[in-house]
Amino acid sequence: MSTFIPKYIVLLIALFLLNGCEAEAKNTEQNKVEQELSALKQEVSELKKQLATIGSQVKDIHNIALASQQPKHKTLTTQENFDNNDALAKLGEASAGLAIVEFSDYQCPYCKRYVDTTFTKLRANFIDKGKLKYIARDFPLGFHKQAKGAAIAANCSLQQGAYWPMREQLFNNMRQLGDELYQSSAEQLDLDMDQFTKCLEDEAVLAKVEQDMNYGSSLGIRGTPSFLVGKVEDGHLINPTLLVGAQSYETFAAVLNELAAAPAQEAGE
Protein backbone atom coordinates (compact mmCIF):
# COMPACT_ATOMS: atom_id res chain seq x y z
CA MET A 1 0.00 0.00 0.00
CA SER A 2 1.39 3.41 -1.02
CA THR A 3 2.11 6.04 1.61
CA PHE A 4 -0.06 9.11 1.41
CA ILE A 5 1.02 12.42 2.99
CA PRO A 6 -1.63 15.10 3.07
CA LYS A 7 -0.73 18.34 1.32
CA TYR A 8 -1.16 20.44 4.45
CA ILE A 9 1.49 18.36 6.24
CA VAL A 10 3.89 18.97 3.35
CA LEU A 11 3.17 22.69 3.61
CA LEU A 12 3.80 22.65 7.35
CA ILE A 13 7.12 20.87 6.88
CA ALA A 14 8.16 23.33 4.16
CA LEU A 15 7.19 26.31 6.34
CA PHE A 16 9.17 24.88 9.24
CA LEU A 17 12.23 24.39 7.10
CA LEU A 18 11.88 27.90 5.64
CA ASN A 19 11.63 29.47 9.11
CA GLY A 20 14.68 27.49 10.15
CA CYS A 21 16.66 28.78 7.17
CA GLU A 22 15.58 32.37 7.88
CA ALA A 23 16.55 32.03 11.53
CA GLU A 24 19.91 30.59 10.55
CA ALA A 25 20.42 33.41 8.02
CA LYS A 26 19.52 35.99 10.66
CA ASN A 27 21.92 34.40 13.11
CA THR A 28 24.66 34.35 10.48
CA GLU A 29 24.02 38.00 9.59
CA GLN A 30 23.94 38.99 13.27
CA ASN A 31 27.22 37.18 13.89
CA LYS A 32 28.75 38.95 10.90
CA VAL A 33 27.59 42.35 12.17
CA GLU A 34 28.89 41.59 15.65
CA GLN A 35 32.26 40.56 14.23
CA GLU A 36 32.46 43.76 12.17
CA LEU A 37 31.53 45.86 15.22
CA SER A 38 34.17 44.09 17.26
CA ALA A 39 36.78 44.77 14.55
CA LEU A 40 35.75 48.43 14.37
CA LYS A 41 36.02 48.79 18.15
CA GLN A 42 39.52 47.33 17.99
CA GLU A 43 40.51 49.74 15.19
CA VAL A 44 39.12 52.71 17.15
CA SER A 45 41.09 51.59 20.18
CA GLU A 46 44.29 51.40 18.08
CA LEU A 47 43.60 54.83 16.56
CA LYS A 48 43.19 56.32 20.03
CA LYS A 49 46.56 54.90 21.03
CA GLN A 50 48.17 56.28 17.86
CA LEU A 51 46.61 59.71 18.41
CA ALA A 52 47.91 59.74 21.97
CA THR A 53 51.41 58.91 20.69
CA ILE A 54 51.23 61.62 17.98
CA GLY A 55 50.02 64.13 20.54
CA SER A 56 52.96 63.32 22.76
CA GLN A 57 55.39 63.69 19.83
CA VAL A 58 53.90 67.04 18.82
CA LYS A 59 54.25 68.25 22.40
CA ASP A 60 57.90 67.16 22.43
CA ILE A 61 58.58 68.98 19.15
CA HIS A 62 56.89 72.11 20.51
CA ASN A 63 58.99 71.98 23.67
CA ILE A 64 62.19 71.52 21.65
CA ALA A 65 61.28 74.48 19.43
CA LEU A 66 60.62 76.69 22.44
CA ALA A 67 63.88 75.64 24.01
CA SER A 68 65.89 76.58 20.90
CA GLN A 69 64.70 80.03 19.91
CA GLN A 70 68.26 81.13 19.21
CA PRO A 71 69.56 79.55 15.99
CA LYS A 72 72.81 77.64 16.01
CA HIS A 73 75.57 79.76 14.51
CA LYS A 74 79.30 79.88 13.98
CA THR A 75 81.68 82.61 15.08
CA LEU A 76 84.35 83.52 12.53
CA THR A 77 87.65 85.33 12.79
CA THR A 78 87.74 89.11 12.36
CA GLN A 79 87.34 90.16 8.73
CA GLU A 80 89.71 93.02 7.92
CA ASN A 81 88.45 93.97 4.46
CA PHE A 82 84.85 92.83 4.69
CA ASP A 83 83.57 95.51 2.29
CA ASN A 84 86.21 94.93 -0.41
CA ASN A 85 87.53 98.50 -0.18
CA ASP A 86 84.00 99.88 -0.30
CA ALA A 87 83.53 98.58 -3.85
CA LEU A 88 80.48 96.39 -3.16
CA ALA A 89 76.75 97.06 -3.33
CA LYS A 90 75.79 98.56 0.01
CA LEU A 91 73.16 100.39 2.01
CA GLY A 92 73.36 102.40 5.21
CA GLU A 93 75.68 104.91 6.80
CA ALA A 94 79.42 104.37 6.44
CA SER A 95 79.76 105.21 10.14
CA ALA A 96 77.28 102.52 11.28
CA GLY A 97 78.58 100.42 14.16
CA LEU A 98 77.05 97.18 12.91
CA ALA A 99 77.27 95.39 9.57
CA ILE A 100 75.73 92.50 7.70
CA VAL A 101 77.38 90.92 4.67
CA GLU A 102 74.86 88.92 2.65
CA PHE A 103 75.77 86.08 0.29
CA SER A 104 72.86 85.44 -2.06
CA ASP A 105 71.69 83.63 -5.20
CA TYR A 106 69.04 85.14 -7.49
CA GLN A 107 67.60 81.73 -8.32
CA CYS A 108 67.31 80.62 -4.70
CA PRO A 109 63.71 80.56 -3.35
CA TYR A 110 64.98 80.90 0.23
CA CYS A 111 66.84 84.08 -0.72
CA LYS A 112 63.62 85.48 -2.15
CA ARG A 113 61.73 84.53 1.01
CA TYR A 114 64.33 86.38 3.08
CA VAL A 115 64.09 89.46 0.83
CA ASP A 116 60.28 89.44 0.98
CA THR A 117 59.86 88.86 4.71
CA THR A 118 63.00 89.94 6.59
CA PHE A 119 65.13 92.34 4.57
CA THR A 120 62.49 95.06 4.34
CA LYS A 121 62.14 95.12 8.14
CA LEU A 122 65.90 95.22 8.61
CA ARG A 123 66.08 98.13 6.20
CA ALA A 124 63.36 100.08 7.98
CA ASN A 125 64.50 99.43 11.54
CA PHE A 126 68.28 99.27 11.29
CA ILE A 127 69.67 100.38 7.92
CA ASP A 128 67.57 103.50 7.38
CA LYS A 129 68.09 104.52 11.01
CA GLY A 130 71.87 104.61 10.61
CA LYS A 131 72.53 101.59 12.84
CA LEU A 132 73.54 99.08 10.20
CA LYS A 133 75.74 98.94 7.13
CA TYR A 134 74.42 96.32 4.71
CA ILE A 135 76.64 94.76 2.04
CA ALA A 136 75.58 92.39 -0.73
CA ARG A 137 77.86 89.75 -2.20
CA ASP A 138 77.14 87.03 -4.75
CA PHE A 139 77.12 83.29 -4.20
CA PRO A 140 75.40 81.70 -7.22
CA LEU A 141 75.05 77.98 -6.65
CA GLY A 142 76.30 75.63 -9.36
CA PHE A 143 72.97 73.89 -9.91
CA HIS A 144 71.19 77.22 -10.53
CA LYS A 145 72.05 77.75 -14.17
CA GLN A 146 70.79 81.34 -14.42
CA ALA A 147 72.10 82.59 -11.07
CA LYS A 148 75.58 83.64 -12.20
CA GLY A 149 74.21 85.57 -15.18
CA ALA A 150 71.74 87.33 -12.90
CA ALA A 151 74.57 88.26 -10.52
CA ILE A 152 76.51 89.77 -13.43
CA ALA A 153 73.43 91.77 -14.49
CA ALA A 154 73.04 93.10 -10.94
CA ASN A 155 76.70 94.14 -10.81
CA CYS A 156 76.38 95.86 -14.18
CA SER A 157 73.47 97.82 -12.72
CA LEU A 158 75.67 98.71 -9.75
CA GLN A 159 78.02 100.48 -12.15
CA GLN A 160 75.14 102.83 -13.00
CA GLY A 161 73.86 103.25 -9.45
CA ALA A 162 70.84 100.97 -9.91
CA TYR A 163 71.86 97.82 -8.05
CA TRP A 164 69.02 97.69 -5.53
CA PRO A 165 66.13 98.28 -7.96
CA MET A 166 67.67 95.72 -10.34
CA ARG A 167 68.00 93.26 -7.46
CA GLU A 168 64.29 93.72 -6.75
CA GLN A 169 63.45 93.10 -10.41
CA LEU A 170 65.51 89.92 -10.50
CA PHE A 171 63.99 88.44 -7.36
CA ASN A 172 60.47 89.37 -8.42
CA ASN A 173 60.97 87.62 -11.77
CA MET A 174 63.24 84.76 -10.78
CA ARG A 175 61.42 82.30 -13.08
CA GLN A 176 62.23 84.50 -16.08
CA LEU A 177 65.94 85.03 -15.43
CA GLY A 178 67.83 85.49 -18.68
CA ASP A 179 69.09 88.09 -21.16
CA GLU A 180 65.60 89.22 -22.15
CA LEU A 181 64.73 90.06 -18.53
CA TYR A 182 68.08 91.78 -17.93
CA GLN A 183 67.65 93.98 -21.00
CA SER A 184 64.01 94.87 -20.30
CA SER A 185 64.77 95.61 -16.63
CA ALA A 186 67.72 97.82 -17.60
CA GLU A 187 65.46 99.75 -19.99
CA GLN A 188 62.84 100.22 -17.27
CA LEU A 189 65.55 101.58 -14.98
CA ASP A 190 66.71 104.02 -17.69
CA LEU A 191 70.23 102.61 -17.78
CA ASP A 192 72.68 103.36 -20.57
CA MET A 193 71.93 100.28 -22.67
CA ASP A 194 75.19 100.24 -24.60
CA GLN A 195 77.18 100.37 -21.40
CA PHE A 196 74.97 97.76 -19.77
CA THR A 197 75.15 95.35 -22.70
CA LYS A 198 78.95 95.61 -22.90
CA CYS A 199 79.19 95.09 -19.15
CA LEU A 200 77.33 91.77 -19.38
CA GLU A 201 80.27 90.43 -21.40
CA ASP A 202 82.98 92.02 -19.25
CA GLU A 203 85.33 89.39 -17.83
CA ALA A 204 86.17 91.68 -14.92
CA VAL A 205 82.55 91.59 -13.72
CA LEU A 206 82.51 87.80 -13.95
CA ALA A 207 85.76 87.74 -11.98
CA LYS A 208 84.17 89.88 -9.25
CA VAL A 209 81.28 87.41 -8.91
CA GLU A 210 83.72 84.52 -8.71
CA GLN A 211 85.78 86.42 -6.14
CA ASP A 212 82.67 86.67 -3.95
CA MET A 213 82.09 82.95 -4.36
CA ASN A 214 85.67 82.09 -3.42
CA TYR A 215 85.55 84.40 -0.42
CA GLY A 216 82.30 82.85 0.78
CA SER A 217 83.68 79.34 0.34
CA SER A 218 86.77 80.27 2.37
CA LEU A 219 84.43 81.19 5.24
CA GLY A 220 82.71 77.82 5.12
CA ILE A 221 79.60 79.01 3.28
CA ARG A 222 77.92 76.24 1.31
CA GLY A 223 74.35 77.46 0.82
CA THR A 224 72.26 80.58 0.43
CA PRO A 225 71.29 82.88 1.87
CA SER A 226 74.18 83.19 4.33
CA PHE A 227 75.16 86.22 6.39
CA LEU A 228 78.08 87.62 8.33
CA VAL A 229 76.74 89.70 11.23
CA GLY A 230 79.12 91.68 13.36
CA LYS A 231 80.30 94.82 15.03
CA VAL A 232 82.47 97.26 13.07
CA GLU A 233 85.61 98.65 14.70
CA ASP A 234 88.37 100.51 12.84
CA GLY A 235 87.02 99.27 9.52
CA HIS A 236 87.08 95.62 10.62
CA LEU A 237 84.17 93.25 11.13
CA ILE A 238 84.92 91.87 14.59
CA ASN A 239 84.44 88.11 15.04
CA PRO A 240 81.27 88.03 12.95
CA THR A 241 78.52 85.50 13.47
CA LEU A 242 77.73 83.33 10.44
CA LEU A 243 73.98 82.87 10.08
CA VAL A 244 72.70 80.48 7.43
CA GLY A 245 69.24 80.33 5.92
CA ALA A 246 66.20 82.58 5.57
CA GLN A 247 66.16 83.57 9.23
CA SER A 248 63.36 85.69 10.65
CA TYR A 249 63.65 89.40 11.35
CA GLU A 250 63.42 88.62 15.07
CA THR A 251 66.54 86.43 14.83
CA PHE A 252 68.57 89.17 13.16
CA ALA A 253 67.24 91.83 15.52
CA ALA A 254 68.21 89.74 18.57
CA VAL A 255 71.78 89.26 17.30
CA LEU A 256 72.16 92.92 16.29
CA ASN A 257 70.78 94.27 19.54
CA GLU A 258 73.08 92.00 21.54
CA LEU A 259 76.08 93.20 19.53
CA ALA A 260 75.08 96.85 19.92
CA ALA A 261 74.82 96.43 23.71
CA ALA A 262 78.17 94.66 24.09
CA PRO A 263 81.21 96.73 25.16
CA ALA A 264 83.75 97.21 22.40
CA GLN A 265 86.35 94.93 23.96
CA GLU A 266 83.85 92.04 24.23
CA ALA A 267 82.99 92.15 20.56
CA GLY A 268 86.55 91.22 19.66
CA GLU A 269 86.92 88.32 22.09
C-alpha positions in Angstrom: 0.0 0.0 0.0 1.4 3.4 -1.0 2.1 6.0 1.6 -0.1 9.1 1.4 1.0 12.4 3.0 -1.6 15.1 3.1 -0.7 18.3 1.3 -1.2 20.4 4.5 1.5 18.4 6.2 3.9 19.0 3.3 3.2 22.7 3.6 3.8 22.7 7.4 7.1 20.9 6.9 8.2 23.3 4.2 7.2 26.3 6.3 9.2 24.9 9.2 12.2 24.4 7.1 11.9 27.9 5.6 11.6 29.5 9.1 14.7 27.5 10.2 16.7 28.8 7.2 15.6 32.4 7.9 16.6 32.0 11.5 19.9 30.6 10.5 20.4 33.4 8.0 19.5 36.0 10.7 21.9 34.4 13.1 24.7 34.4 10.5 24.0 38.0 9.6 23.9 39.0 13.3 27.2 37.2 13.9 28.8 39.0 10.9 27.6 42.3 12.2 28.9 41.6 15.6 32.3 40.6 14.2 32.5 43.8 12.2 31.5 45.9 15.2 34.2 44.1 17.3 36.8 44.8 14.6 35.8 48.4 14.4 36.0 48.8 18.1 39.5 47.3 18.0 40.5 49.7 15.2 39.1 52.7 17.1 41.1 51.6 20.2 44.3 51.4 18.1 43.6 54.8 16.6 43.2 56.3 20.0 46.6 54.9 21.0 48.2 56.3 17.9 46.6 59.7 18.4 47.9 59.7 22.0 51.4 58.9 20.7 51.2 61.6 18.0 50.0 64.1 20.5 53.0 63.3 22.8 55.4 63.7 19.8 53.9 67.0 18.8 54.2 68.2 22.4 57.9 67.2 22.4 58.6 69.0 19.1 56.9 72.1 20.5 59.0 72.0 23.7 62.2 71.5 21.6 61.3 74.5 19.4 60.6 76.7 22.4 63.9 75.6 24.0 65.9 76.6 20.9 64.7 80.0 19.9 68.3 81.1 19.2 69.6 79.5 16.0 72.8 77.6 16.0 75.6 79.8 14.5 79.3 79.9 14.0 81.7 82.6 15.1 84.4 83.5 12.5 87.6 85.3 12.8 87.7 89.1 12.4 87.3 90.2 8.7 89.7 93.0 7.9 88.5 94.0 4.5 84.9 92.8 4.7 83.6 95.5 2.3 86.2 94.9 -0.4 87.5 98.5 -0.2 84.0 99.9 -0.3 83.5 98.6 -3.9 80.5 96.4 -3.2 76.7 97.1 -3.3 75.8 98.6 0.0 73.2 100.4 2.0 73.4 102.4 5.2 75.7 104.9 6.8 79.4 104.4 6.4 79.8 105.2 10.1 77.3 102.5 11.3 78.6 100.4 14.2 77.0 97.2 12.9 77.3 95.4 9.6 75.7 92.5 7.7 77.4 90.9 4.7 74.9 88.9 2.7 75.8 86.1 0.3 72.9 85.4 -2.1 71.7 83.6 -5.2 69.0 85.1 -7.5 67.6 81.7 -8.3 67.3 80.6 -4.7 63.7 80.6 -3.3 65.0 80.9 0.2 66.8 84.1 -0.7 63.6 85.5 -2.1 61.7 84.5 1.0 64.3 86.4 3.1 64.1 89.5 0.8 60.3 89.4 1.0 59.9 88.9 4.7 63.0 89.9 6.6 65.1 92.3 4.6 62.5 95.1 4.3 62.1 95.1 8.1 65.9 95.2 8.6 66.1 98.1 6.2 63.4 100.1 8.0 64.5 99.4 11.5 68.3 99.3 11.3 69.7 100.4 7.9 67.6 103.5 7.4 68.1 104.5 11.0 71.9 104.6 10.6 72.5 101.6 12.8 73.5 99.1 10.2 75.7 98.9 7.1 74.4 96.3 4.7 76.6 94.8 2.0 75.6 92.4 -0.7 77.9 89.7 -2.2 77.1 87.0 -4.7 77.1 83.3 -4.2 75.4 81.7 -7.2 75.1 78.0 -6.7 76.3 75.6 -9.4 73.0 73.9 -9.9 71.2 77.2 -10.5 72.1 77.8 -14.2 70.8 81.3 -14.4 72.1 82.6 -11.1 75.6 83.6 -12.2 74.2 85.6 -15.2 71.7 87.3 -12.9 74.6 88.3 -10.5 76.5 89.8 -13.4 73.4 91.8 -14.5 73.0 93.1 -10.9 76.7 94.1 -10.8 76.4 95.9 -14.2 73.5 97.8 -12.7 75.7 98.7 -9.8 78.0 100.5 -12.2 75.1 102.8 -13.0 73.9 103.2 -9.4 70.8 101.0 -9.9 71.9 97.8 -8.1 69.0 97.7 -5.5 66.1 98.3 -8.0 67.7 95.7 -10.3 68.0 93.3 -7.5 64.3 93.7 -6.8 63.4 93.1 -10.4 65.5 89.9 -10.5 64.0 88.4 -7.4 60.5 89.4 -8.4 61.0 87.6 -11.8 63.2 84.8 -10.8 61.4 82.3 -13.1 62.2 84.5 -16.1 65.9 85.0 -15.4 67.8 85.5 -18.7 69.1 88.1 -21.2 65.6 89.2 -22.1 64.7 90.1 -18.5 68.1 91.8 -17.9 67.7 94.0 -21.0 64.0 94.9 -20.3 64.8 95.6 -16.6 67.7 97.8 -17.6 65.5 99.7 -20.0 62.8 100.2 -17.3 65.6 101.6 -15.0 66.7 104.0 -17.7 70.2 102.6 -17.8 72.7 103.4 -20.6 71.9 100.3 -22.7 75.2 100.2 -24.6 77.2 100.4 -21.4 75.0 97.8 -19.8 75.2 95.3 -22.7 79.0 95.6 -22.9 79.2 95.1 -19.2 77.3 91.8 -19.4 80.3 90.4 -21.4 83.0 92.0 -19.2 85.3 89.4 -17.8 86.2 91.7 -14.9 82.5 91.6 -13.7 82.5 87.8 -13.9 85.8 87.7 -12.0 84.2 89.9 -9.2 81.3 87.4 -8.9 83.7 84.5 -8.7 85.8 86.4 -6.1 82.7 86.7 -4.0 82.1 83.0 -4.4 85.7 82.1 -3.4 85.5 84.4 -0.4 82.3 82.8 0.8 83.7 79.3 0.3 86.8 80.3 2.4 84.4 81.2 5.2 82.7 77.8 5.1 79.6 79.0 3.3 77.9 76.2 1.3 74.4 77.5 0.8 72.3 80.6 0.4 71.3 82.9 1.9 74.2 83.2 4.3 75.2 86.2 6.4 78.1 87.6 8.3 76.7 89.7 11.2 79.1 91.7 13.4 80.3 94.8 15.0 82.5 97.3 13.1 85.6 98.6 14.7 88.4 100.5 12.8 87.0 99.3 9.5 87.1 95.6 10.6 84.2 93.2 11.1 84.9 91.9 14.6 84.4 88.1 15.0 81.3 88.0 12.9 78.5 85.5 13.5 77.7 83.3 10.4 74.0 82.9 10.1 72.7 80.5 7.4 69.2 80.3 5.9 66.2 82.6 5.6 66.2 83.6 9.2 63.4 85.7 10.7 63.6 89.4 11.3 63.4 88.6 15.1 66.5 86.4 14.8 68.6 89.2 13.2 67.2 91.8 15.5 68.2 89.7 18.6 71.8 89.3 17.3 72.2 92.9 16.3 70.8 94.3 19.5 73.1 92.0 21.5 76.1 93.2 19.5 75.1 96.8 19.9 74.8 96.4 23.7 78.2 94.7 24.1 81.2 96.7 25.2 83.7 97.2 22.4 86.3 94.9 24.0 83.8 92.0 24.2 83.0 92.1 20.6 86.6 91.2 19.7 86.9 88.3 22.1 
